[in-house]
Amino acid sequence: MDDGQDGMRRRALLAVAVAAATAPDAARAQGSGGWPNRPVRVVVAWPPGGGADTPVRLAGPAMQGVLGQPIVIENRPGASGSVGAGVVAAAAPDGYTVLADTAAISINHLLIPGLPYDAATALTPVSLIALSPLILVVRANHPSRSLGELIARMRAAPGQIPWGHSGTGTVTHLAPVQLLALAGVTGNGAAYRGGAASMAGLLAGDVEFVFSTLPQAAPQVVDGRLRALAVSIGERLANLPDIPTVAEQGFPGYDMPDWLGMFVPAGTPAPIIARLAEAAAAGMRDPDAVRRMGLIGMIPVGGTPAEFAAFFRDQRERLGRVIREHNIRAE
């Protein structure tokens, strides 16, 4: 990982857990009752092949090397990840069932009526696995050549400029909602069923801009069909250094990535959690995993439980505030 990505890691993890840096050694010293002595199941709360699934599969071999047991990946998608999260929340807190979920877990309790658990109390953070930056893109023939020009265009036509996102409550929805609120402008948001559909709407001219994941947008930026105006995280991307951040274009502190993290059921012993975090970090250091995640626009992280717990609390507060302030409701 280069200097730019190292900076992202430091910022994303909030630099809050110096004391936790020795957790793996403490776990070994305390012991964990022979754990693990059988395969560890990782429940991915999203479908196979996507941004939540691929990093877990890439990390699997290195995790197995640390734990000395097979990693068995089970996809349990549905209801913005809440199905898979529910499976793990109800599992025994013995370290043999682990959840891999995205930023959606931070806000599902606000969007899904009757959700039978709250991730803040039913689950315990293990490790932040990866960040998934978004980029704000317009068509190549769009009159705006910068974020400032796009904001000015929206200010001149209140509520009229159409923009798209991949579903209510997703980060591709919350990122523009937050940006427009900070800019003091309004637009006409359109919900699509997934990122591919929102990208198709943009290319067809039905909407003027979207915040998109890198795998969907970057190839079309490179081939000249789209123009990238901004990156959603706080530092420029190492592989797309010419795209400025939202923050540096007049919105300091703006930082809205999607992300992937691992959790276990509440009550799982601390030595087991520390060992799982050590295994996840090993997976994110694996050179092949780092290379292949870079190809899909994800930034490997891999941190301690305390670091991820602080990050998760921040995300619940930050994203939850956007949901509440803008009265966002599930469709």
C-alpha positions in Angstrom: 0.0 0.0 0.0 1.4 3.4 -1.0 1.6 6.6 1.0 -1.9 7.8 -0.2 -3.5 4.6 0.9 -1.6 4.6 4.1 -3.1 8.0 4.9 -6.6 6.7 4.2 -6.0 3.9 6.5 -4.9 6.2 9.3 -7.8 8.4 8.8 -10.4 5.7 8.4 -9.3 3.9 11.5 -9.4 7.1 13.5 -6.1 6.4 15.3 -7.9 5.5 18.5 -6.5 2.2 19.6 -2.8 2.4 20.5 -3.4 0.3 23.5 -5.2 -2.4 21.4 -2.2 -2.9 19.2 -0.9 -5.7 21.4 -4.3 -7.5 21.5 -3.2 -10.5 19.4 -0.2 -11.1 21.8 -2.5 -10.8 24.7 -4.9 -13.2 23.2 -2.2 -15.8 22.8 -1.1 -15.3 26.4 -4.6 -15.7 27.8 -5.5 -18.6 25.6 -8.9 -19.2 24.0 -9.9 -22.7 25.2 -8.5 -24.5 22.2 -10.3 -22.2 19.7 -10.4 -22.8 16.9 -10.6 -26.6 16.6 -13.0 -26.7 13.7 -13.8 -24.6 10.6 -14.9 -21.0 11.0 -18.0 -19.9 9.1 -18.0 -16.4 7.6 -21.5 -15.3 6.7 -21.4 -12.7 3.9 -24.6 -10.6 4.1 -24.5 -9.9 0.3 -24.5 -12.0 -2.9 -21.5 -13.9 -4.3 -19.1 -12.0 -6.5 -19.8 -8.5 -5.2 -17.8 -5.9 -3.2 -18.7 -7.5 0.1 -17.9 -11.1 -1.0 -14.7 -10.7 -3.0 -12.5 -9.3 -0.2 -13.5 -12.1 2.2 -12.7 -14.7 -0.4 -9.3 -13.1 -1.1 -8.5 -12.9 2.6 -9.6 -16.5 3.3 -6.2 -18.2 2.6 -4.2 -15.9 4.9 -6.9 -16.1 7.6 -6.7 -19.9 7.4 -2.9 -19.7 7.8 -3.3 -17.6 11.0 -6.2 -19.7 12.5 -5.1 -23.1 11.4 -8.6 -24.0 10.4 -10.6 -23.7 7.1 -12.7 -20.6 6.5 -16.1 -21.6 5.1 -17.9 -18.7 3.4 -21.7 -18.7 3.3 -23.6 -16.0 1.4 -26.9 -15.0 3.1 -28.1 -11.9 1.2 -31.3 -10.1 1.6 -32.9 -6.9 3.0 -29.8 -4.7 2.7 -27.6 -7.2 4.6 -30.0 -7.6 7.5 -30.8 -11.3 6.8 -27.1 -12.3 7.1 -26.6 -10.0 10.1 -29.6 -11.6 11.8 -28.1 -15.1 11.3 -24.9 -14.1 13.1 -26.7 -12.1 15.8 -28.6 -15.3 16.7 -25.5 -17.5 16.6 -23.6 -18.9 19.6 -20.8 -16.4 20.7 -18.1 -19.0 20.3 -16.0 -17.6 17.5 -17.2 -20.1 14.9 -19.7 -17.7 13.2 -18.5 -14.4 11.8 -20.3 -11.7 9.8 -19.0 -9.8 6.8 -21.2 -6.7 6.1 -21.1 -3.3 4.6 -22.0 0.3 5.8 -25.6 -0.7 5.5 -25.4 -2.3 8.9 -24.9 1.1 10.4 -28.4 2.3 9.5 -30.6 -0.7 8.9 -32.1 -0.3 12.3 -33.4 3.1 11.1 -34.7 2.0 7.7 -36.2 -1.5 8.3 -39.3 -1.5 10.5 -39.4 -4.3 13.1 -35.8 -5.4 12.7 -35.5 -7.9 15.5 -31.9 -6.9 16.6 -29.7 -3.8 16.8 -26.3 -4.4 15.5 -24.8 -2.1 18.2 -25.8 -4.5 20.9 -26.3 -7.8 19.2 -22.9 -7.8 17.4 -19.3 -7.0 18.3 -16.9 -5.4 15.8 -13.8 -7.4 14.9 -12.0 -5.6 12.1 -12.6 -3.0 9.3 -11.7 -5.0 6.2 -11.7 -2.5 3.4 -12.9 0.9 2.3 -14.8 1.4 -1.0 -14.6 5.0 -2.3 -17.2 6.5 -4.5 -16.7 8.9 -7.4 -19.1 11.6 -8.5 -19.5 11.3 -12.3 -21.3 13.1 -15.1 -21.5 12.3 -18.8 -18.5 13.5 -20.8 -20.5 16.1 -22.6 -22.0 17.6 -19.4 -21.5 21.4 -19.1 -20.0 21.1 -15.6 -16.2 20.4 -15.5 -15.9 20.7 -11.7 -17.9 20.1 -8.6 -18.2 23.8 -8.1 -19.7 24.2 -11.6 -22.2 21.4 -10.9 -23.2 23.0 -7.6 -23.7 26.4 -9.3 -25.8 24.7 -12.0 -28.0 23.2 -9.3 -28.3 26.6 -7.4 -29.5 28.2 -10.6 -32.3 25.6 -11.0 -33.5 24.6 -7.5 -35.0 21.1 -7.3 -34.8 20.6 -11.1 -31.4 18.9 -11.8 -32.0 15.1 -11.7 -29.5 12.8 -10.1 -29.4 9.0 -9.5 -28.5 6.5 -6.8 -28.6 2.8 -6.4 -31.2 2.5 -3.7 -32.7 4.4 -0.7 -30.3 4.4 2.3 -27.3 3.1 0.3 -24.1 5.2 0.6 -24.6 6.1 -3.1 -27.8 7.8 -1.9 -26.6 9.3 1.4 -23.4 10.7 -0.1 -25.2 13.1 -2.6 -27.9 13.9 0.0 -25.2 15.0 2.4 -23.3 17.0 -0.2 -26.3 18.9 -1.5 -27.3 19.7 2.1 -23.8 21.1 2.8 -23.9 23.1 -0.5 -27.4 24.5 0.3 -28.9 23.3 -3.0 -31.7 20.9 -4.0 -32.1 18.4 -6.8 -34.4 15.7 -8.1 -33.2 12.3 -6.8 -34.1 9.1 -8.6 -33.7 5.7 -7.0 -32.6 2.8 -9.2 -32.4 -0.9 -8.4 -28.7 -1.2 -8.1 -25.6 0.6 -9.3 -25.7 -0.8 -12.8 -29.1 0.6 -13.3 -28.2 4.0 -12.0 -25.2 4.0 -14.3 -27.4 3.1 -17.3 -29.7 6.0 -16.3 -26.7 8.4 -16.3 -25.4 7.2 -19.6 -28.9 7.5 -21.1 -29.2 11.1 -20.0 -32.1 10.4 -17.6 -30.0 11.9 -14.7 -27.1 14.3 -14.6 -24.9 12.8 -12.0 -24.4 9.8 -9.7 -22.0 8.8 -7.0 -20.7 5.4 -8.3 -18.4 2.7 -7.1 -15.1 2.6 -8.9 -15.6 -0.8 -10.7 -18.7 0.6 -12.4 -17.5 4.1 -13.2 -13.7 4.1 -13.6 -13.6 2.1 -16.9 -16.1 4.6 -18.4 -14.0 7.5 -17.1 -10.9 6.1 -18.7 -12.6 5.5 -22.1 -14.0 9.0 -22.1 -17.7 8.3 -21.7 -17.9 9.8 -18.2 -16.1 12.7 -16.5 -15.2 12.3 -12.8 -15.7 15.4 -10.7 -14.9 14.3 -7.1 -13.9 11.4 -4.8 -16.1 10.8 -1.8 -13.3 10.0 0.7 -11.0 12.5 2.4 -7.9 11.9 0.3 -7.2 11.4 -3.4 -7.0 7.9 -4.8 -3.6 6.6 -5.6 -4.8 5.1 -8.9 -6.8 8.1 -9.9 -4.8 11.0 -8.5 -6.2 13.7 -10.8 -9.7 13.4 -9.3 -10.0 15.9 -6.5 -11.9 15.1 -3.3 -15.2 16.6 -2.3 -13.5 17.9 0.8 -10.9 19.9 -1.1 -13.5 21.5 -3.3 -15.1 23.6 -0.5 -16.5 20.9 1.8 -13.9 20.2 4.5 -14.5 17.1 6.5 -16.7 15.4 3.9 -15.9 11.7 4.0 -18.5 9.2 2.7 -17.1 5.8 1.7 -18.8 2.5 1.6 -16.9 -0.1 3.6 -16.7 -3.8 4.6 -16.2 -5.1 8.2 -16.3 -8.2 10.2 -18.5 -8.8 13.3 -19.2 -11.6 15.8 -22.1 -12.2 18.1 -22.1 -10.2 21.3 -20.5 -12.1 24.1 -17.8 -13.7 22.1 -14.6 -13.9 24.3 -12.1 -11.0 23.7 -9.1 -13.3 23.0 -11.1 -14.9 20.2 -12.1 -11.5 18.8 -8.4 -10.4 18.9 -7.3 -13.5 17.1 -10.0 -13.1 14.4 -8.8 -9.5 13.9 -5.2 -10.7 13.5 -6.3 -13.2 10.9 -8.3 -10.5 9.0 -5.4 -8.1 9.1 -3.1 -10.9 7.6 -5.6 -11.3 4.8 -5.5 -7.6 4.0 -1.7 -7.6 3.9 -1.5 -10.5 1.5 0.1 -9.1 -1.7 -2.3 -10.9 -4.1 -5.3 -9.8 -2.1 -4.1 -6.2 -2.1 -3.5 -6.3 -5.9 -6.8 -7.8 -6.7 -8.8 -5.5 -4.4 -7.1 -2.6 -6.1 -8.5 -3.8 -9.4 -12.1 -3.5 -8.0 -11.4 -0.2 -6.4 -11.2 -1.2 -2.8 -8.6 -0.1 -0.2 -7.5 -2.9 2.2 -7.5 -1.9 5.8 -7.4 -4.6 8.5 -7.3 -3.1 12.0 -7.9 -4.0 15.6 -11.3 -4.5 17.3 -11.0 -1.3 19.2 -10.3 0.7 16.1 -13.2 -0.8 14.2 -15.5 -0.3 17.2 -14.7 3.4 17.1 -15.2 3.6 13.4 -18.5 1.8 13.6 -19.8 4.1 16.3 -18.8 7.1 14.1 -20.6 5.6 11.1 -23.8 5.0 13.0 -23.8 8.5 14.2 -22.7 10.1 10.9 -25.0 8.1 8.6 -27.8 8.0 11.1 -27.8 11.8 11.3 -28.2 12.0 7.5 -31.1 9.6 7.7 -32.9 11.5 10.5 -32.2 15.0 9.2 -33.6 14.3 5.8 -36.4 12.0 6.9 -35.2 9.2 4.7 -37.5 6.1 4.7 -37.1 2.7 3.1 -39.0 2.3 -0.2 
